[in-house]
Amino acid sequence: MRKFSIDFMKYRKKAILLSLVCMLLSIGLMLTRGLNLGIDFTGGNVVQVEFEQSPSIEDVRSVLSAVGQGNSIIQSYSDRGIIIRISANEESARKEAVDALRVKYTGMQVVRLEKVGPVVGAELRKEAMIALFLALAGILAYITVRFQFRFAVVSVAALVHDAVITLGIFSLTGMEISTPFIAAILTIVGYSLNDTIVILDRVRENWKNLRVQGIGELLNSSINQTLSRTINTSLTTLLPVIALFIWGGEVLRSFSFALLVGVLVGTYSSIFIASALLAEWWEKAPLRKS
């Protein structure tokens, strides 16, 4: 019986071209449309209110959605009290939200109105970027020692690919970016890197067959040997993420959406981008010792 095998490397040039187009479009969207940064990045207004009876968070969010503030952070602090963090900085937006709540909840008392600055300020964003570059440098060094330098470069390239496209999709959809999004991006990086490492580890095991198979066939066989694991891991990850996206509520929507996009893009990049870049690099500049 013939063993099932997909010729992934046959489509590597098209895959690289597709990814380049998607990355350029993503960068273009971020430069033109920008990103919908939440209150954690931009600052906003805090409204503390108390009701005559215990309110439903869903009903409060529905009222705020009617005035364009559905992405506000709503937190209960007692049976009848909630704190609302409104992303808009304008006083008019805050007044509109409070007025809408007064119409819905007669007898509501406003305890506190306060304008707040961003939680993730410029200094913290700078430190986060430094930490990200250090992490990528550490990944580059580790994979170079564990495997070889070319494996490290294509792995980091795949991670950058995943992050840029995820940001581009967020720019296109206008989905809000808040601090949970940062956690989602870090999760995506870890997931994608783990998937890529599994394939590259099998490539290293099969490296002894390079002279016989050639780089394209070697990569094809390595991907196919790990394909069932990749598919199973992606599916078992996607199922709870989809459930979280559908039923997790408004607060977790951007987090779950980022994971959903990241898992799909990360699986694609592990199979196509990292391997395709390695194949192209090797064919254009093969190492003398192999």
C-alpha positions, 0 to 999 in steps of 0.5 A: 500500500502506497504511503500518503504523502503531500508535496508541500515543497512544490508550492513553496514559491507560491506560499512565500509570495502569498505570505509576502503579499499578506505581510505587505498588506498588513503593514499597509493597513497598520500604516493607513487604518492604524490599530484600534487601541483600547483604554489600556493603551490610550487612557479614557474615563472611569465611571463608578455607579451604584444601582438600586438593585443588582444589575446584569453586566450583560444589560449594562454592556447592551446599554453602552453598546447602543452609544458606541461604548460596547468595548468598555471594561465593566467590573462589579465591586459589590452587589449593586455597584460597578466600575466602567472604564470607557475607552473614549477620552472625550467628556461628551462620550462619558456623559452620553454613556452615563445618560444612557444608563440613567434612562435604563436604570432610574435611581442610579447614583454616580459615585465617581467620575475620573479621567485616567491615563493609559495603563500601557504607557510609552515607557512600558511599550518601549520596554516591551519592544526591548523584551521582545527583541531580546526574546527573539535573539534568545530564540535565535541563539538557542536554535542555532546551538540546538540545530543550526543557524539557518534553522534559527533564522527561518524559525524567527522569520516565521514568528515575525510573519505570524505576528505581522499578519495577526496585527494586520487582521486586527487592523482590518477588522477594527478589533480592539487591542488591549492588554489581553491581546499582548498575552495572546501574541506571546501565546501565539509565538510560543505555539508557532515556535513549538510547532516549527521546532517539531518539524525541524527536529524531524528534519535534523533526524533525516539530515543524513539522507540529504545527499540522496533525497535533496533538500526539497524531498527531505523537507517534504518527508519530514513535514509529512512524518509530523503532519498528523501531530500538527493537525491534531495539535491545531484541532485540539487547540482550535476547538476551545479557542472557537468556544471561547470566541463564541461564548466567552463574552465581549471582554475575552473576544479580542483575546480569543480572536487573536488566538484563533487567527494566530493558531491558523496562521502559525500552523500554516507558517510552520508547514510552509514558510519556515520549510520553504525559506529553508529550502530556498536558502539551501538551494541558492547557497548550500553548505559545503559540509552536509 
